[in-house]
Amino acid sequence: MATKKTAVRKRVLWEGLPPLPPGDYTSIRVPLPPASAFRRDRPISDLIKAHLEHIHHAESARLPKEKRDGRRPEDIHTEGEAAAYIAAVTRTLHPKGRKRARRKPGS
């Protein structure tokens, strides 16, 4: 049995980005990850290690030494430490970043 693909024609304006070109496309809803997906004390994965290397490179390339965080990726061992480092560097690199309201649990 063939499944019917639902296409929606619309233009979306995101802040700072040009609108999508007109055309048909499918909107996909992505559910939030479960709360168990993040544990502050869990050792970091290879994917997070690679992300830390990229963040560290961006920090080193874009910021003067006095504005850098000072942590090295090889000194970060848990998801909580990685999250704190990534948040700190992102705030420094994007000081005018958009403030978003936090989602309430269960919404």
N, C-alpha and C positions, 0 to 999 in steps of 0.2 A: 504494500500500500504506500503510495507516494505521499509525502508530507507537503503541506502547502506552506510556502514561505511568505510571511507577511512583510510587506515592504511599506514604509511610511515615507511620504514626501514632505520634507520640512527643512528649514534653514535654522541652524543653531548659531547663536552668537555667544562665544565665550569671551570673558574679559581679556583683552589684549591680543586675541587671535582673530584672523579673518573668518568670515562665515564659510561654512562648507559649500562647495559648489552645488547647484541644484541637481537633484537626481534622486533615484530610489535607493534606499539602503535600509537595513534592518537594525533596529535598536536592540541591544542586548543588555539585560539587567544582570549585574554581577552582585551576588550576595556578599554580605560582610563576612569576613572569616570568623570562625568561632573564637571565643575567649581563650580557649586552650591553645590556639595557634601561637601565642606569644607567652613565653615564660622568661622573666628577667634573669633567672639563674641558669638557664640552659646554655650549654656551650654553643658558640656561633658555628654556622654551617660554612661550607666553602663558598656558597653564593654570597653570604653576608661578608665573608673575608674579601671577596672580590669587590663588593660594593664599598667596603672601607678603603680599599686601595684606590678606587676611583675618587672617592670623596677627599682622601688625603692628597691625591694628585691635584685636584681642583683647588684645594686650599693652598697648597704650596705654589701653584702657578698664579693664583689670583690675589693672594693676600701678602702684605709685608710681614716679616717675621714677628713684629710686635703684636700683630692682630691675630696670629695663628693660635689655635687651641693648645698645641704643645704635646698632645698625645700622639703616639705612633700606632698604626694599625696592628703591629705585632704585639703590642701591650694590651690589646682589648681581647677579652676571652669570653664574655657572656653577652647574651642578647640585650640585657639592660645597659651594659657599658656601651655597646654598639649603638643602641638607640639614643643614648645621651650624647655621644660624640657626633652622630649624624645630625641630630637636632641642633646642636651648638654650631656646627660648621655651616649648616643650611641657614640658620638665623644670621650669621655673620656675612655670608655670601649674598643673601637676599634680605637686607634690613627692612625693606619696605614691603615684605611679603604680606600677602593677604591674611588677615585674621579671620578664622572661620569659627563658627559656634561649634562646640563639641556636641556630638550625638549623645543622646541619653541612652543608657543601656537598654537594650531590647527594642530600640526603634530603628 
